[in-house]
Amino acid sequence: MGGSIYLRRDGRYEGRCRTSGENGRLCYFYGRSREEVVQKMQEFWESQSFDDAQLTVEMLFEEWREAIRLRVKESTLANYEGKARSHLLPAFGKLPIQDVDPARLQCFISEKLGKGLSAGYISDMVILFKSMMKFAVSRYNIRNRIQEVVLPKKKRAQIRLLSKGQQGSLHRYLNAHPDPTSLGVALSLFTGLRIGELCALKWRDIDLSGRSLHVTQTLQRIRAEKGTKLVLTEPKSESSVREIPLPECLMPMLRKLAGSGETYVLSGTGKPVEPRLMQYRFQRLLKKAYLPSIHFHALRHMFATNCVEMGFDVKSLSEILGHSGVEITLNRYVHSSLERKKQFMKRLRFAA
């Protein structure tokens, strides 16, 4: 069901698709909702005789995208759209789906690796492609020729963290400069908040008397029809909606800077600070504190590592971080230093 759907100025939705064949005609469908137009287009395509030689990858993507639109977050859909428009469709869009075979896809993977794209990013694109083909199998009962294509091996990126001494310097700087940026850094450092969750945080989400904060939204910049846009949406996963107890060390700064319920914590106004700007402010703060540059997400990693070193049970830590399972917490967010390994090794003894 290749085609596109648009919102018209009169408030109705308009769908357009072209019938198969070299001289396929352009068909139009109208409705009061996107779902109504999708239904009409699906009924139309089901009434047509299907020839898989005429169904291109681009047509399949359009159909698959409409089919999943109501099942995924807007940011997720924008992510799929970006990967497809930038990489998959330029390489495969005009090909009939029956011409996409493992050799073609393996060449695509090798080419992208050669251009410097990460194995993780390429794997995401291949998984997206496989999902499209799985949809085609279900809809048209065709053979999926790329099902067994092997994903490129991912290399886990090394995240730079601050040493214990540098973390102490950061703590002292934050206490000496209690402003919204310092508060944001401290919240992520002592609660493990993701930057999008931090930017979406309002004062209504913080219970000073109960000493806890509630994570209910995240702020992201996503692709739009024209450029990009900021969206407030649900957090990364169901487990990311959570309540986090606040440590005592944060309470003085929170009480000093507390604002009204509907204002954002980082801005003090009804307009949020977007993640990219918070990243910039964090880098400027590190420079003022004479500390090395690290990614904002490193604060979350340091929080997790410090908690394990202090004896947190992994289940509690996983829930504070908003992970769906403890494996993610241990495998991705807990870092062991060489000094810590040495301390453990010193405990080993010959039996008396």
Rosetta blueprint (number, residue, H / E / L):
1 M L
2 G L
3 G L
4 S E
5 I E
6 Y E
7 L E
8 R L
9 R L
10 D L
11 G L
12 R L
13 Y E
14 E E
15 G E
16 R E
17 C E
18 R E
19 T L
20 S L
21 G L
22 E L
23 N L
24 G L
25 R L
26 L E
27 C E
28 Y E
29 F E
30 Y E
31 G E
32 R L
33 S L
34 R H
35 E H
36 E H
37 V H
38 V H
39 Q H
40 K H
41 M H
42 Q H
43 E H
44 F H
45 W H
46 E H
47 S L
48 Q L
49 S L
50 F L
51 D L
52 D L
53 A L
54 Q L
55 L L
56 T E
57 V H
58 E H
59 M H
60 L H
61 F H
62 E H
63 E H
64 W H
65 R H
66 E H
67 A H
68 I H
69 R L
70 L L
71 R L
72 V L
73 K L
74 E H
75 S H
76 T H
77 L H
78 A H
79 N H
80 Y H
81 E H
82 G H
83 K H
84 A H
85 R H
86 S H
87 H H
88 L H
89 L H
90 P H
91 A H
92 F H
93 G L
94 K L
95 L L
96 P E
97 I H
98 Q H
99 D H
100 V L
101 D L
102 P H
103 A H
104 R H
105 L H
106 Q H
107 C H
108 F H
109 I H
110 S H
111 E H
112 K H
113 L H
114 G H
115 K L
116 G L
117 L L
118 S L
119 A H
120 G H
121 Y H
122 I H
123 S H
124 D H
125 M H
126 V H
127 I H
128 L H
129 F H
130 K H
131 S H
132 M H
133 M H
134 K H
135 F H
136 A H
137 V H
138 S H
139 R H
140 Y H
141 N L
142 I L
143 R L
144 N L
145 R L
146 I L
147 Q L
148 E L
149 V L
150 V L
151 L L
152 P L
153 K L
154 K L
155 K L
156 R L
157 A L
158 Q L
159 I L
160 R L
161 L L
162 L L
163 S L
164 K H
165 G H
166 Q H
167 Q H
168 G H
169 S H
170 L H
171 H H
172 R H
173 Y H
174 L H
175 N H
176 A H
177 H L
178 P L
179 D L
180 P H
181 T H
182 S H
183 L H
184 G H
185 V H
186 A H
187 L H
188 S H
189 L H
190 F H
191 T H
192 G L
193 L L
194 R L
195 I H
196 G H
197 E H
198 L H
199 C H
200 A L
201 L L
202 K E
203 W H
204 R H
205 D H
206 I E
207 D E
208 L L
209 S L
210 G L
211 R L
212 S E
213 L E
214 H E
215 V E
216 T L
217 Q L
218 T E
219 L E
220 Q E
221 R E
222 I E
223 R E
224 A L
225 E L
226 K L
227 G L
228 T E
229 K E
230 L E
231 V E
232 L E
233 T E
234 E L
235 P L
236 K L
237 S L
238 E H
239 S H
240 S H
241 V L
242 R E
243 E E
244 I E
245 P E
246 L L
247 P L
248 E H
249 C H
250 L H
251 M H
252 P H
253 M H
254 L H
255 R H
256 K H
257 L H
258 A L
259 G L
260 S L
261 G L
262 E L
263 T L
264 Y E
265 V L
266 L L
267 S L
268 G L
269 T L
270 G L
271 K L
272 P L
273 V L
274 E L
275 P H
276 R H
277 L H
278 M H
279 Q H
280 Y H
281 R H
282 F H
283 Q H
284 R H
285 L H
286 L H
287 K H
288 K H
289 A L
290 Y L
291 L L
292 P L
293 S L
294 I L
295 H L
296 F L
297 H L
298 A H
299 L H
300 R H
301 H H
302 M H
303 F H
304 A H
305 T H
306 N H
307 C H
308 V H
309 E H
310 M L
311 G L
312 F L
313 D L
314 V H
315 K H
316 S H
317 L H
318 S H
319 E H
320 I H
321 L H
322 G L
323 H L
324 S L
325 G L
326 V H
327 E H
328 I H
329 T H
330 L H
331 N H
332 R H
333 Y H
334 V L
335 H L
336 S L
337 S L
338 L H
339 E H
340 R H
341 K H
342 K H
343 Q H
344 F H
345 M H
346 K L
347 R L
348 L L
349 R L
350 F L
351 A L
352 A L
